Amino acid sequence: QVQLVESGGGLVQAGGFLRLSCGASGINFNDRTVGWYRQAPGKQRESVASISHGGMTNYADSVKGRFTISRDHAKKTVYLQMNSLKVEDTGVYYCHAERTAWDKDYWGQGTQVTVSS
């Protein structure tokens, strides 16, 4: 059974930090590009950051310089370090494993991040 399990969300004041984790099981995680998306109330889900199997990273302009994505192949885990959090970073954060030539993509169940002013 495929599972992507996120953790680390919570309530934090603006300017604070959180670290999200996403552990994978049941899929060939290390060969995939993986990333984080978020969805704020009333808005579409948007890409926040991604990291390839080789370690190349991409970030949304809104989080560049504040968020850092990383992965641990041995632990089959991807992380999102979020610093200098803003109220507009509030939303449900989802872990995503991109599809491959032989398998579909997968989503985690989401973890709530709330940044208060």
C-alpha positions in Angstrom: 0.0 0.0 0.0 1.4 3.4 -1.0 1.5 6.0 1.7 2.9 9.5 1.8 2.5 10.7 5.4 3.1 14.4 6.3 3.9 15.8 9.7 5.1 19.0 11.2 2.3 21.4 10.6 0.8 23.6 13.2 0.1 27.1 14.4 2.9 29.6 14.4 3.2 33.4 14.6 4.3 35.4 11.7 8.1 35.4 11.5 8.3 32.0 13.0 9.3 28.7 11.4 8.1 25.2 10.9 9.6 22.0 9.4 7.4 19.7 7.4 8.3 16.1 6.8 6.8 13.6 4.4 7.7 9.9 4.7 7.0 7.5 1.9 6.3 3.8 1.8 5.1 1.4 -0.9 6.6 3.4 -3.8 9.9 3.8 -5.6 10.3 7.2 -3.9 14.0 7.9 -4.5 13.7 7.8 -8.4 11.0 10.5 -8.4 10.8 14.2 -8.2 9.0 15.0 -5.0 7.6 18.2 -3.7 5.2 20.3 -1.6 2.0 22.0 -2.7 -0.3 24.1 -0.6 -3.9 25.1 -0.8 -5.3 28.1 1.0 -9.0 28.5 1.7 -10.9 29.4 -1.5 -7.8 29.1 -3.6 -6.3 26.6 -6.0 -3.6 24.2 -5.0 -0.2 25.6 -5.9 3.3 24.3 -6.1 5.6 25.5 -3.3 8.8 23.6 -3.9 10.2 20.5 -5.6 13.4 18.4 -5.6 14.5 16.0 -8.2 16.0 12.6 -7.5 19.4 14.2 -8.2 18.8 17.1 -5.8 17.8 19.9 -8.2 15.3 22.2 -6.5 12.7 24.6 -7.6 10.7 27.1 -5.6 7.7 29.3 -6.0 8.7 33.0 -6.2 6.7 33.7 -3.1 8.8 31.4 -0.9 12.3 31.8 -2.4 14.8 32.7 0.2 12.5 31.6 3.0 11.8 27.9 2.4 14.2 25.1 1.8 13.3 21.7 0.4 15.5 18.7 1.0 15.3 14.9 0.9 16.9 11.9 2.6 17.0 8.9 0.3 17.9 6.5 3.0 14.8 7.5 5.0 12.6 8.0 1.9 11.6 11.4 3.3 11.3 14.9 2.0 11.4 17.9 4.2 10.3 21.5 3.9 12.0 24.0 6.2 9.9 27.1 6.3 11.4 30.2 7.9 10.2 33.8 8.2 6.6 32.6 7.8 3.9 35.0 6.7 0.2 35.0 7.2 -0.2 34.3 3.5 1.7 31.0 3.9 -1.4 29.6 5.7 -2.9 26.6 4.1 -2.9 22.8 3.9 0.4 21.6 2.7 0.5 18.4 0.6 3.4 16.1 -0.2 3.5 15.0 -3.8 5.5 12.3 -5.6 5.5 12.8 -9.4 4.6 10.1 -11.8 7.1 8.0 -13.6 7.0 6.2 -16.9 5.6 3.1 -15.1 3.5 4.5 -12.2 1.1 7.3 -11.4 1.7 10.2 -9.1 0.8 10.2 -5.4 -0.4 12.7 -2.8 -0.2 12.8 0.9 -3.2 13.6 3.1 -2.1 17.1 3.9 -1.0 18.9 7.0 -2.4 22.2 8.2 -0.1 25.2 8.5 -1.6 28.3 10.1 0.4 31.5 10.5 -1.1 34.1 12.8 -0.4 37.9 12.7 
